[in-house]
């Protein structure tokens, strides 16, 4: 498993998953590789995410409030970031965290009139992150290219969906990264021309989490049926997903911009109990 440079990593969640596997005697030594350039989602990102979302009132974006957007914003801003490589030098990281926290507290006080955060407990957490994660941190771009040169097969897995792509999705109701197939090269350091085949994964119906346009949405008993039969509740948040009919227009668009060669259509059985199925085309 390779976590590449484009991923923003919540170290608390990752370490929980590593520990859970360890309890089952599954080791990740020489099996998990984390990019030294991947950015860390820290506590102040989650706080900022929640404060920003609450301040929007009825115009909320529907974020999961896990700090992803603020982390990507810091990445683009460049000045106040923590990357995996920073865990290698805790002395420098301590000073960096103090600078970042001082900056964040000014924003929190001026914009949201909220209590300040402290850098000390955050640094202690980062020390524990270093203990757990340093063995897995490496140059994943070099690792991937060496693997390709050695003739190994590689499966790149995207996150979320095409219409949540920052540049090509239903902006502003999108995520903070390029989640379509177009994000693969920059997100991994491997050129698209090295990929033999792009496989699109789609459901036999449409779902959406949070706000945003949804032409085929069924905010009724049909939508609830799909939600329950398909277990359409957020994996991490438990939030019920919005459900509706298959949108062939949206899927066609996704196929076009990601140069999809074939589609794996999921959840056909979820619709088996419905007498009538509709498709938007």
ROSE-293065 format. One record per residue (C-alpha): residue number from 1; x negated, y, z; residue in three letters. Coordinates in nm, 4 decimals, decimal comma. Example, Ala and Ser with C-alpha at 12.3 -4.5 7.8 and 13.67 -1.06 7.14 Angstrom:
BEGIN
DOPA; seq; c1; c2; c3; type
DOPA; 1; -1,2300; -0,4500; 0,7800; ALA
DOPA; 2; -1,3670; -0,1060; 0,7140; SER
# end
This chain:
BEGIN
DOPA; seq; c1; c2; c3; type
DOPA; 1; 0,0000; 0,0000; 0,0000; UNK
DOPA; 2; -0,1413; 0,3359; -0,1064; UNK
DOPA; 3; -0,0056; 0,6647; 0,0298; UNK
DOPA; 4; -0,1267; 0,9180; -0,2222; UNK
DOPA; 5; -0,2185; 1,2848; -0,2078; UNK
DOPA; 6; 0,1281; 1,4228; -0,2925; UNK
DOPA; 7; 0,2924; 1,2678; 0,0130; UNK
DOPA; 8; 0,3517; 1,4682; 0,3291; UNK
DOPA; 9; 0,3153; 1,2189; 0,6120; UNK
DOPA; 10; 0,4947; 1,2160; 0,9447; UNK
DOPA; 11; 0,2240; 1,0483; 1,1560; UNK
DOPA; 12; 0,4636; 0,9609; 1,4381; UNK
DOPA; 13; 0,6883; 0,7661; 1,2018; UNK
DOPA; 14; 0,3968; 0,6018; 1,0219; UNK
DOPA; 15; 0,2311; 0,4884; 1,3443; UNK
DOPA; 16; 0,5608; 0,3436; 1,4702; UNK
DOPA; 17; 0,5833; 0,1376; 1,1527; UNK
DOPA; 18; 0,2216; 0,0223; 1,1866; UNK
DOPA; 19; 0,2807; -0,0781; 1,5507; UNK
DOPA; 20; 0,6028; -0,2585; 1,4597; UNK
DOPA; 21; 0,4162; -0,4678; 1,2025; UNK
DOPA; 22; 0,1367; -0,5349; 1,4508; UNK
DOPA; 23; 0,3917; -0,6797; 1,6938; UNK
DOPA; 24; 0,4732; -0,9343; 1,4230; UNK
DOPA; 25; 0,1016; -1,0125; 1,3794; UNK
DOPA; 26; 0,0903; -0,8356; 1,0438; UNK
DOPA; 27; -0,2361; -0,6486; 1,0018; UNK
DOPA; 28; -0,2827; -0,3589; 0,7612; UNK
DOPA; 29; -0,6618; -0,3679; 0,7570; UNK
DOPA; 30; -0,7750; -0,3377; 0,3941; UNK
DOPA; 31; -0,4078; -0,3302; 0,2952; UNK
DOPA; 32; -0,3083; 0,0287; 0,3776; UNK
DOPA; 33; -0,4872; 0,3245; 0,2190; UNK
DOPA; 34; -0,3936; 0,6848; 0,3026; UNK
DOPA; 35; -0,5149; 0,9754; 0,0927; UNK
DOPA; 36; -0,7511; 1,2084; 0,2729; UNK
DOPA; 37; -0,5698; 1,4905; 0,0909; UNK
DOPA; 38; -0,2216; 1,4013; 0,2177; UNK
DOPA; 39; -0,0731; 1,6678; 0,4467; UNK
DOPA; 40; 0,0602; 1,6009; 0,7954; UNK
DOPA; 41; 0,4125; 1,6877; 0,9060; UNK
DOPA; 42; 0,3708; 1,8209; 1,2588; UNK
DOPA; 43; 0,6106; 1,9314; 1,5325; UNK
DOPA; 44; 0,6155; 2,2957; 1,4272; UNK
DOPA; 45; 0,7274; 2,1942; 1,0782; UNK
DOPA; 46; 1,0333; 2,0188; 1,2218; UNK
DOPA; 47; 1,1100; 2,3146; 1,4475; UNK
DOPA; 48; 1,0804; 2,5560; 1,1558; UNK
DOPA; 49; 1,2977; 2,3332; 0,9376; UNK
DOPA; 50; 1,5755; 2,3259; 1,1964; UNK
DOPA; 51; 1,5608; 2,6990; 1,2702; UNK
DOPA; 52; 1,5667; 2,7888; 0,9020; UNK
DOPA; 53; 1,8574; 2,5562; 0,8256; UNK
DOPA; 54; 2,0618; 2,6864; 1,1187; UNK
DOPA; 55; 1,9982; 3,0470; 1,0139; UNK
DOPA; 56; 2,1549; 2,9814; 0,6721; UNK
DOPA; 57; 2,4966; 2,9209; 0,8254; UNK
DOPA; 58; 2,7511; 2,8137; 0,5644; UNK
DOPA; 59; 2,4804; 2,8323; 0,2956; UNK
DOPA; 60; 2,2837; 2,5402; 0,4406; UNK
DOPA; 61; 2,0875; 2,3278; 0,1939; UNK
DOPA; 62; 2,1640; 2,0053; 0,3772; UNK
DOPA; 63; 1,8040; 1,9273; 0,4654; UNK
DOPA; 64; 1,7290; 1,6242; 0,6818; UNK
DOPA; 65; 1,5390; 1,8591; 0,9192; UNK
DOPA; 66; 1,2323; 1,6344; 0,9240; UNK
DOPA; 67; 0,9890; 1,9158; 0,8463; UNK
DOPA; 68; 0,9220; 1,8165; 0,4872; UNK
DOPA; 69; 1,0057; 2,1511; 0,3250; UNK
DOPA; 70; 0,7996; 2,3636; 0,5676; UNK
DOPA; 71; 0,5065; 2,1221; 0,5320; UNK
DOPA; 72; 0,5103; 2,1560; 0,1538; UNK
DOPA; 73; 0,5452; 2,5339; 0,1932; UNK
DOPA; 74; 0,2306; 2,5373; 0,4077; UNK
DOPA; 75; 0,0562; 2,3218; 0,1482; UNK
DOPA; 76; 0,1287; 2,5756; -0,1233; UNK
DOPA; 77; 0,0348; 2,8605; 0,1121; UNK
DOPA; 78; -0,2983; 2,6823; 0,1760; UNK
DOPA; 79; -0,4030; 2,8854; 0,4829; UNK
DOPA; 80; -0,2167; 2,6988; 0,7566; UNK
DOPA; 81; -0,2399; 2,3297; 0,6741; UNK
DOPA; 82; -0,3548; 2,0059; 0,8303; UNK
DOPA; 83; -0,4589; 1,7230; 0,6009; UNK
DOPA; 84; -0,5560; 1,3676; 0,6842; UNK
DOPA; 85; -0,9224; 1,4544; 0,6316; UNK
DOPA; 86; -0,8986; 1,7074; 0,9167; UNK
DOPA; 87; -0,8575; 1,4204; 1,1635; UNK
DOPA; 88; -1,2257; 1,3372; 1,1046; UNK
DOPA; 89; -1,3449; 1,6523; 1,2858; UNK
DOPA; 90; -1,1386; 1,7091; 1,5989; UNK
DOPA; 91; -1,3400; 2,0097; 1,7129; UNK
DOPA; 92; -1,2600; 2,2005; 1,3961; UNK
DOPA; 93; -0,9042; 2,0723; 1,4026; UNK
DOPA; 94; -0,8490; 2,2077; 1,7535; UNK
DOPA; 95; -0,9466; 2,5574; 1,6423; UNK
DOPA; 96; -0,7383; 2,5265; 1,3262; UNK
DOPA; 97; -0,4298; 2,4189; 1,5217; UNK
DOPA; 98; -0,4611; 2,7177; 1,7540; UNK
DOPA; 99; -0,4715; 2,9528; 1,4546; UNK
DOPA; 100; -0,1702; 2,7839; 1,2978; UNK
DOPA; 101; 0,0345; 2,7812; 1,6187; UNK
DOPA; 102; -0,0390; 3,1504; 1,6824; UNK
DOPA; 103; 0,0857; 3,2281; 1,3324; UNK
DOPA; 104; 0,3955; 3,0093; 1,3639; UNK
DOPA; 105; 0,4875; 3,1619; 1,7002; UNK
DOPA; 106; 0,4893; 3,5086; 1,5454; UNK
DOPA; 107; 0,7334; 3,3841; 1,2823; UNK
DOPA; 108; 0,9502; 3,2003; 1,5357; UNK
DOPA; 109; 0,9727; 3,5095; 1,7591; UNK
DOPA; 110; 1,0316; 3,7638; 1,4815; UNK
DOPA; 111; 1,2809; 3,5673; 1,2718; UNK
DOPA; 112; 1,4539; 3,3375; 1,5184; UNK
DOPA; 113; 1,3915; 3,4862; 1,8643; UNK
DOPA; 114; 1,2960; 3,1447; 1,9987; UNK
DOPA; 115; 1,0511; 3,0146; 2,2549; UNK
DOPA; 116; 0,6836; 2,9744; 2,1496; UNK
DOPA; 117; 0,5143; 2,6394; 2,1060; UNK
DOPA; 118; 0,1800; 2,5360; 2,2538; UNK
DOPA; 119; -0,1214; 2,4104; 2,0626; UNK
DOPA; 120; -0,2559; 2,1940; 2,3481; UNK
DOPA; 121; -0,0004; 1,9091; 2,3390; UNK
DOPA; 122; -0,0098; 1,9179; 1,9597; UNK
DOPA; 123; -0,3853; 1,8657; 1,9645; UNK
DOPA; 124; -0,3478; 1,5737; 2,2052; UNK
DOPA; 125; -0,1062; 1,4125; 1,9618; UNK
DOPA; 126; -0,3505; 1,4690; 1,6759; UNK
DOPA; 127; -0,6221; 1,2921; 1,8750; UNK
DOPA; 128; -0,3973; 0,9889; 1,8994; UNK
DOPA; 129; -0,3227; 1,0163; 1,5261; UNK
DOPA; 130; -0,6954; 1,0096; 1,4569; UNK
DOPA; 131; -0,7423; 0,6968; 1,6693; UNK
DOPA; 132; -0,4715; 0,5116; 1,4782; UNK
DOPA; 133; -0,5049; 0,6432; 1,1240; UNK
DOPA; 134; -0,8724; 0,7132; 1,0563; UNK
DOPA; 135; -0,9469; 0,3511; 0,9547; UNK
DOPA; 136; -0,6956; 0,3847; 0,6714; UNK
DOPA; 137; -0,7940; 0,7295; 0,5390; UNK
DOPA; 138; -0,9867; 0,7332; 0,2118; UNK
DOPA; 139; -1,0132; 0,8800; -0,1387; UNK
DOPA; 140; -0,7086; 0,7093; -0,2863; UNK
DOPA; 141; -0,7579; 0,8556; -0,6349; UNK
DOPA; 142; -1,0979; 0,6890; -0,6597; UNK
DOPA; 143; -0,9504; 0,3686; -0,5171; UNK
DOPA; 144; -0,6716; 0,3614; -0,7763; UNK
DOPA; 145; -0,9032; 0,4275; -1,0705; UNK
DOPA; 146; -1,1424; 0,1574; -0,9532; UNK
DOPA; 147; -0,8487; -0,0829; -0,9220; UNK
DOPA; 148; -0,7409; -0,0011; -1,2779; UNK
DOPA; 149; -1,0958; -0,0517; -1,4037; UNK
DOPA; 150; -1,0987; -0,3902; -1,2301; UNK
DOPA; 151; -0,7873; -0,4918; -1,4194; UNK
DOPA; 152; -0,5529; -0,4944; -1,1218; UNK
DOPA; 153; -0,1788; -0,4398; -1,1581; UNK
DOPA; 154; -0,0403; -0,1305; -0,9857; UNK
DOPA; 155; 0,3222; -0,0421; -0,9141; UNK
DOPA; 156; 0,3879; 0,3270; -0,8522; UNK
DOPA; 157; 0,7058; 0,3904; -0,6521; UNK
DOPA; 158; 0,8707; 0,7290; -0,6578; UNK
DOPA; 159; 1,0789; 0,8796; -0,3796; UNK
DOPA; 160; 1,4358; 1,0107; -0,3708; UNK
DOPA; 161; 1,5660; 1,0823; -0,7223; UNK
DOPA; 162; 1,5161; 1,2765; -1,0437; UNK
DOPA; 163; 1,7835; 1,5358; -0,9733; UNK
DOPA; 164; 1,6094; 1,6179; -0,6458; UNK
DOPA; 165; 1,2903; 1,7104; -0,8345; UNK
DOPA; 166; 1,1727; 2,0582; -0,7324; UNK
DOPA; 167; 1,1301; 2,1774; -1,0920; UNK
DOPA; 168; 1,3738; 1,9584; -1,2845; UNK
DOPA; 169; 1,6531; 1,8934; -1,0361; UNK
DOPA; 170; 1,9648; 2,0787; -0,9212; UNK
DOPA; 171; 1,7736; 2,3693; -0,7684; UNK
DOPA; 172; 1,7950; 2,4915; -0,4929; UNK
DOPA; 173; 1,9586; 2,1690; -0,3737; UNK
DOPA; 174; 1,6409; 1,9684; -0,4259; UNK
DOPA; 175; 1,3498; 1,8307; -0,2290; UNK
DOPA; 176; 1,0140; 2,0082; -0,2036; UNK
DOPA; 177; 0,8150; 1,7909; -0,4428; UNK
DOPA; 178; 0,8283; 1,6502; -0,7954; UNK
DOPA; 179; 1,0285; 1,3350; -0,7273; UNK
DOPA; 180; 1,0880; 1,2456; -1,0935; UNK
DOPA; 181; 0,8498; 1,0348; -1,3007; UNK
DOPA; 182; 0,6779; 1,3594; -1,3960; UNK
DOPA; 183; 0,5328; 1,3850; -1,0481; UNK
DOPA; 184; 0,3405; 1,0579; -1,0695; UNK
DOPA; 185; 0,0191; 1,1840; -1,2381; UNK
DOPA; 186; -0,0389; 1,4854; -1,0139; UNK
DOPA; 187; 0,0879; 1,2937; -0,7142; UNK
DOPA; 188; -0,1633; 1,0134; -0,7508; UNK
DOPA; 189; -0,4466; 1,1366; -0,9719; UNK
DOPA; 190; -0,3687; 0,8709; -1,2336; UNK
DOPA; 191; -0,2761; 0,9999; -1,5840; UNK
DOPA; 192; 0,0659; 0,8986; -1,7161; UNK
DOPA; 193; -0,0901; 0,7455; -2,0278; UNK
DOPA; 194; -0,2429; 0,4759; -1,8076; UNK
DOPA; 195; 0,1052; 0,3517; -1,7129; UNK
DOPA; 196; 0,2349; 0,0706; -1,9332; UNK
DOPA; 197; 0,6019; 0,0989; -1,8453; UNK
DOPA; 198; 0,8386; 0,3307; -1,6589; UNK
DOPA; 199; 1,1358; 0,1587; -1,4936; UNK
DOPA; 200; 1,4276; 0,3706; -1,3788; UNK
DOPA; 201; 1,6236; 0,2523; -1,0762; UNK
DOPA; 202; 1,9885; 0,3595; -1,0616; UNK
DOPA; 203; 2,3035; 0,2649; -0,8747; UNK
DOPA; 204; 2,6260; 0,1662; -1,0502; UNK
DOPA; 205; 2,7737; 0,4742; -0,8853; UNK
DOPA; 206; 2,6361; 0,8119; -0,7739; UNK
DOPA; 207; 2,5356; 0,9300; -0,4272; UNK
DOPA; 208; 2,4061; 1,2504; -0,2818; UNK
DOPA; 209; 2,2853; 1,3572; 0,0623; UNK
DOPA; 210; 2,3586; 1,7117; 0,1741; UNK
DOPA; 211; 2,4898; 2,0042; -0,0273; UNK
DOPA; 212; 2,4726; 2,0573; -0,4027; UNK
DOPA; 213; 2,6682; 1,9941; -0,7233; UNK
DOPA; 214; 2,8340; 1,6557; -0,7650; UNK
DOPA; 215; 3,0763; 1,6390; -1,0637; UNK
DOPA; 216; 3,1903; 1,2799; -1,0051; UNK
DOPA; 217; 3,2226; 1,2959; -0,6264; UNK
DOPA; 218; 3,5125; 1,1041; -0,4735; UNK
DOPA; 219; 3,5921; 1,2753; -0,1451; UNK
DOPA; 220; 3,8710; 1,0281; -0,0796; UNK
DOPA; 221; 3,9386; 0,6626; 0,0006; UNK
DOPA; 222; 3,7437; 0,5502; -0,3072; UNK
DOPA; 223; 3,4378; 0,7398; -0,1933; UNK
DOPA; 224; 3,4733; 0,5926; 0,1535; UNK
DOPA; 225; 3,5092; 0,2434; 0,0076; UNK
DOPA; 226; 3,1850; 0,2851; -0,1899; UNK
DOPA; 227; 3,0130; 0,4272; 0,1183; UNK
DOPA; 228; 3,1108; 0,1360; 0,3391; UNK
DOPA; 229; 3,0573; -0,1422; 0,0848; UNK
DOPA; 230; 2,7245; 0,0009; -0,0269; UNK
DOPA; 231; 2,6138; 0,0967; 0,3251; UNK
DOPA; 232; 2,5593; 0,4493; 0,2025; UNK
DOPA; 233; 2,4302; 0,6067; 0,5202; UNK
DOPA; 234; 2,0955; 0,7816; 0,5557; UNK
DOPA; 235; 1,8098; 0,5445; 0,6365; UNK
DOPA; 236; 1,6473; 0,7803; 0,8842; UNK
DOPA; 237; 1,9290; 1,0185; 0,9753; UNK
DOPA; 238; 2,2328; 0,7903; 0,9578; UNK
DOPA; 239; 2,4239; 1,0655; 0,7775; UNK
DOPA; 240; 2,7035; 0,9444; 0,5469; UNK
DOPA; 241; 2,6121; 0,9948; 0,1836; UNK
DOPA; 242; 2,8516; 1,1597; -0,0584; UNK
DOPA; 243; 2,9712; 0,9001; -0,3105; UNK
DOPA; 244; 3,1251; 0,9120; -0,6574; UNK
DOPA; 245; 3,1493; 0,7518; -0,9993; UNK
DOPA; 246; 2,8516; 0,6709; -1,2220; UNK
DOPA; 247; 2,7288; 0,9861; -1,3980; UNK
DOPA; 248; 2,5900; 0,8758; -1,7348; UNK
DOPA; 249; 2,5042; 1,2366; -1,8267; UNK
DOPA; 250; 2,2793; 1,2730; -1,5240; UNK
DOPA; 251; 2,1212; 0,9311; -1,5778; UNK
DOPA; 252; 2,0558; 1,0113; -1,9437; UNK
DOPA; 253; 1,8810; 1,3307; -1,8392; UNK
DOPA; 254; 1,6685; 1,1398; -1,5869; UNK
DOPA; 255; 1,5753; 0,8818; -1,8497; UNK
DOPA; 256; 1,4706; 1,1562; -2,0905; UNK
DOPA; 257; 1,2429; 1,3602; -1,8672; UNK
DOPA; 258; 1,0751; 1,0573; -1,7069; UNK
DOPA; 259; 1,0365; 0,8638; -2,0353; UNK
DOPA; 260; 1,2087; 0,5625; -1,8804; UNK
DOPA; 261; 1,1626; 0,2381; -2,0759; UNK
DOPA; 262; 1,4247; 0,0289; -1,8960; UNK
DOPA; 263; 1,6756; 0,0610; -1,6133; UNK
DOPA; 264; 1,7330; -0,1605; -1,3117; UNK
DOPA; 265; 2,1003; -0,1074; -1,2281; UNK
DOPA; 266; 2,1797; -0,1720; -0,8635; UNK
DOPA; 267; 2,4963; -0,2181; -0,6555; UNK
DOPA; 268; 2,7250; -0,3553; -0,9257; UNK
DOPA; 269; 2,8663; -0,5874; -0,6620; UNK
DOPA; 270; 2,9559; -0,2890; -0,4440; UNK
DOPA; 271; 3,2233; -0,1934; -0,6979; UNK
DOPA; 272; 3,3620; -0,5484; -0,7301; UNK
DOPA; 273; 3,6622; -0,4809; -0,5087; UNK
DOPA; 274; 3,7891; -0,1852; -0,7125; UNK
DOPA; 275; 4,0608; -0,2382; -0,9732; UNK
DOPA; 276; 3,9369; 0,0508; -1,1877; UNK
DOPA; 277; 3,5894; 0,1938; -1,2414; UNK
DOPA; 278; 3,5288; 0,5308; -1,4016; UNK
DOPA; 279; 3,2187; 0,6641; -1,5782; UNK
DOPA; 280; 3,1286; 1,0243; -1,6573; UNK
DOPA; 281; 2,9855; 1,0539; -2,0086; UNK
# end
